[in-house]
């Protein structure tokens, strides 16, 4: 018996873009485009009426933009949303990450006619992401309901056993940009150790993610540079297409393995940190699909390092943290809002 096709709503104010996305998606027999919308208001109405399995969402649209549409959809008819945007560079890219903060799952570059040489690769990636993300069980985000008030103060996290922390390593994937914001934004500018991060993200979006995080954080968020020496008060994001490793305090880029699924690899990062920092490191594994980072977090755990996994309730996708927890790799399982306090406590210990 044939599997039921993934039902997709395509949202974009450009007729050319809508037709191109529709043609790409419907080239796969496992996907059915059940509707199109030319602005956010139409998208909100169509989601409620058609109940698609996934929405591809543009950002810059008339009447209601993609950010507001994501807020409304995630507040009232929660549905997996993939942001498909031309805003890869410049100020506009921050809007794509605002959509992730509002509840969208991932972001990727919109295929365009001028991308002819890469069109097959971009199309294949779009189809892969649509099929993968359509299976994510999303939760309601009350932001779109204009809820008032602030969340309750987090429960204090006990400090680790006394010891000197030399480095914090973080791995994240689906839902990671928002989780990273929750972890990094509360940290002070003089946070006394460097932070290195492996975040799975579409090609071209690392500079935008760096800018988006850096603008909201007190510490400095930077794109990692091969051979650079890491400094306290700085957070370094791995590049797309390459793995990031740490040789004591020096960043090293490594080519991914031939069959490597997740790039950059959280496992590669964590294992290099375990080898060169051992018990003086802290490992944090955030929301994400699959199991990348679980094995590496276990290697950190085995050295005596503090290891933290994000809990299920605050994870967009509980795959990576769950795999680590089941492996016995997490000393603490915390809501994402409490991880910054745990890091501050750890560096004071």
DOLUM-673983 format. One line per field, with one value per residue (C-alpha): residue number from 0; residue in one letter; x, y, z. Coordinates in steps of 0.25 Angstrom, whole numbers. Example, Ala and Ser with C-alpha at 12.3 -4.5 7.8 and 13.67 -1.06 7.14 Angstrom:
! DOLUM-673983
num = [0	1];
residuo = [A	S];
px = [49	55];
py = [-18	-4];
pz = [31	29];
***
This chain:
! DOLUM-673983
num = [0	1	2	3	4	5	6	7	8	9	10	11	12	13	14	15	16	17	18	19	20	21	22	23	24	25	26	27	28	29	30	31	32	33	34	35	36	37	38	39	40	41	42	43	44	45	46	47	48	49	50	51	52	53	54	55	56	57	58	59	60	61	62	63	64	65	66	67	68	69	70	71	72	73	74	75	76	77	78	79	80	81	82	83	84	85	86	87	88	89	90	91	92	93	94	95	96	97	98	99	100	101	102	103	104	105	106	107	108	109	110	111	112	113	114	115	116	117	118	119	120	121	122	123	124	125	126	127	128	129	130	131	132	133	134	135	136	137	138	139	140	141	142	143	144	145	146	147	148	149	150	151	152	153	154	155	156	157	158	159	160	161	162	163	164	165	166	167	168	169	170	171	172	173	174	175	176	177	178	179	180	181	182	183	184	185	186	187	188	189	190	191	192	193	194	195	196	197	198	199	200	201	202	203	204	205	206	207	208	209	210	211	212	213	214	215	216	217	218	219	220	221	222	223	224	225	226	227	228	229	230	231	232	233	234	235	236	237	238	239	240	241	242	243	244	245	246	247	248	249	250	251	252	253	254	255	256	257	258	259	260	261	262	263	264	265	266	267	268	269	270	271	272	273	274	275	276	277	278	279	280	281	282	283	284	285	286	287	288	289	290	291	292	293	294	295	296	297	298	299	300	301	302	303	304	305	306	307	308	309	310	311	312	313	314	315	316	317	318	319	320	321	322	323	324	325	326	327	328	329	330	331	332	333	334	335	336	337	338	339	340	341	342	343	344	345	346	347	348];
residuo = [X	X	X	X	X	X	X	X	X	X	X	X	X	X	X	X	X	X	X	X	X	X	X	X	X	X	X	X	X	X	X	X	X	X	X	X	X	X	X	X	X	X	X	X	X	X	X	X	X	X	X	X	X	X	X	X	X	X	X	X	X	X	X	X	X	X	X	X	X	X	X	X	X	X	X	X	X	X	X	X	X	X	X	X	X	X	X	X	X	X	X	X	X	X	X	X	X	X	X	X	X	X	X	X	X	X	X	X	X	X	X	X	X	X	X	X	X	X	X	X	X	X	X	X	X	X	X	X	X	X	X	X	X	X	X	X	X	X	X	X	X	X	X	X	X	X	X	X	X	X	X	X	X	X	X	X	X	X	X	X	X	X	X	X	X	X	X	X	X	X	X	X	X	X	X	X	X	X	X	X	X	X	X	X	X	X	X	X	X	X	X	X	X	X	X	X	X	X	X	X	X	X	X	X	X	X	X	X	X	X	X	X	X	X	X	X	X	X	X	X	X	X	X	X	X	X	X	X	X	X	X	X	X	X	X	X	X	X	X	X	X	X	X	X	X	X	X	X	X	X	X	X	X	X	X	X	X	X	X	X	X	X	X	X	X	X	X	X	X	X	X	X	X	X	X	X	X	X	X	X	X	X	X	X	X	X	X	X	X	X	X	X	X	X	X	X	X	X	X	X	X	X	X	X	X	X	X	X	X	X	X	X	X	X	X	X	X	X	X	X	X	X	X	X	X	X	X	X	X	X	X	X	X	X	X	X	X	X	X	X	X	X	X	X	X	X	X	X	X];
px = [0	6	9	0	7	12	2	8	4	13	13	20	16	24	16	29	34	21	21	35	33	21	27	39	31	21	32	33	22	22	18	5	4	-11	-11	-3	-4	1	2	2	-13	-16	-7	-13	-27	-22	-15	-28	-36	-27	-19	-6	5	15	16	27	27	33	37	35	20	9	-3	3	18	23	27	13	7	17	12	-2	-1	7	-3	-16	-13	1	7	22	27	40	44	48	55	64	69	82	91	89	80	68	74	70	56	57	63	51	42	50	48	33	32	37	46	56	61	67	70	59	62	63	64	78	82	81	95	91	76	76	84	74	62	67	70	56	49	57	54	39	38	47	40	26	28	31	21	20	15	6	14	6	14	4	-8	-1	0	4	14	27	31	33	48	55	58	73	82	92	107	116	127	138	148	152	144	152	142	127	123	109	102	88	80	65	60	74	75	64	70	84	77	71	85	94	86	86	101	110	120	131	127	141	142	140	128	129	116	112	98	92	87	85	97	98	91	103	106	92	91	103	98	85	90	101	91	83	95	105	116	122	116	126	127	138	152	161	173	168	170	158	156	147	134	133	124	129	119	124	123	114	119	131	133	138	148	156	171	173	169	171	159	161	152	151	145	132	132	127	114	113	98	99	109	115	116	113	120	133	133	130	140	151	147	147	161	167	160	154	147	149	139	124	116	102	93	81	68	70	66	74	85	97	104	99	112	121	114	116	131	131	123	133	144	136	132	118	109	95	83	71	58	47	37	45	51	45	50	55	63	77	75	67	78	88	79	77	92	94	102	95	98	87	74	69	59	66	63	71	84	90	89	95	107	109	109	119	129	128	130];
py = [0	13	24	36	48	59	70	84	98	108	122	133	146	143	136	131	126	119	112	108	102	95	89	84	78	71	65	55	45	46	61	67	83	84	100	113	126	140	146	143	146	136	126	127	124	113	106	106	101	91	86	83	74	85	100	106	121	133	145	158	159	169	170	161	157	143	146	150	138	128	134	133	119	114	120	115	103	98	93	90	102	102	116	117	131	139	147	139	152	166	171	163	150	153	153	138	135	143	133	122	129	130	114	111	99	102	112	109	118	119	113	124	123	129	117	108	101	97	96	81	81	92	84	71	78	85	71	65	75	75	61	61	73	69	58	67	68	83	90	103	116	126	138	139	141	153	147	156	155	148	134	130	131	118	108	110	100	94	97	85	80	90	90	100	100	103	102	100	92	93	84	87	85	87	98	101	116	119	110	116	130	125	119	131	143	143	141	153	160	155	140	135	123	122	115	106	102	92	96	89	99	101	106	121	124	124	139	142	134	140	154	150	144	155	166	160	155	162	153	153	143	140	131	121	123	111	112	123	123	124	135	136	144	139	129	122	116	104	107	99	88	85	80	88	82	88	86	91	106	106	104	93	91	76	70	62	47	41	36	47	51	63	74	81	69	71	57	62	75	68	57	67	75	62	59	72	78	66	68	83	85	86	80	84	77	84	81	74	62	49	45	54	58	47	39	51	56	42	43	56	50	39	49	54	67	73	69	76	71	80	74	69	80	91	84	86	72	63	54	58	60	48	39	45	43	29	26	31	43	55	58	69	69	84	93	102	114	108	104	118	118	105	110	122	113	103	114	120	106];
pz = [0	-4	7	8	1	9	8	6	6	-2	2	-6	-12	-25	-35	-41	-28	-25	-38	-37	-22	-27	-39	-30	-19	-28	-36	-24	-23	-8	-8	-12	-12	-7	-8	-10	-3	-8	6	21	23	12	18	32	26	17	28	36	24	18	30	22	27	25	20	12	16	10	19	11	7	6	15	26	25	28	43	47	39	46	59	56	51	62	72	67	57	60	47	43	35	26	23	9	7	-2	10	11	12	18	28	23	28	42	39	35	49	55	48	55	68	66	64	49	49	39	28	14	2	-8	-22	-32	-48	-46	-38	-50	-48	-34	-36	-35	-22	-16	-21	-15	-2	-2	-4	7	17	14	16	29	35	32	42	54	64	67	79	81	82	90	85	74	84	89	103	114	126	127	129	144	148	146	157	162	157	166	163	158	167	169	157	146	133	121	110	106	94	89	78	72	60	57	66	70	66	76	87	85	87	100	104	100	102	117	118	122	112	121	122	126	115	100	94	82	74	64	58	46	37	22	13	13	26	36	35	37	49	55	52	58	71	73	72	84	92	102	98	84	74	63	51	54	46	43	52	61	76	84	94	107	104	90	84	71	61	52	37	27	20	29	43	54	64	75	78	92	89	74	64	53	41	36	24	27	25	12	18	29	30	39	36	44	53	68	71	64	72	85	83	80	93	101	96	99	110	118	131	130	118	118	107	104	94	89	81	68	59	59	69	65	78	87	85	86	99	105	102	110	121	122	124	136	129	132	121	119	110	107	113	104	108	102	90	77	73	85	76	79	94	96	89	99	111	107	105	119	114	121	136	135	127	127	121	111	119	131	123	124	139	139	131	140	152	146	142	157	163];
***
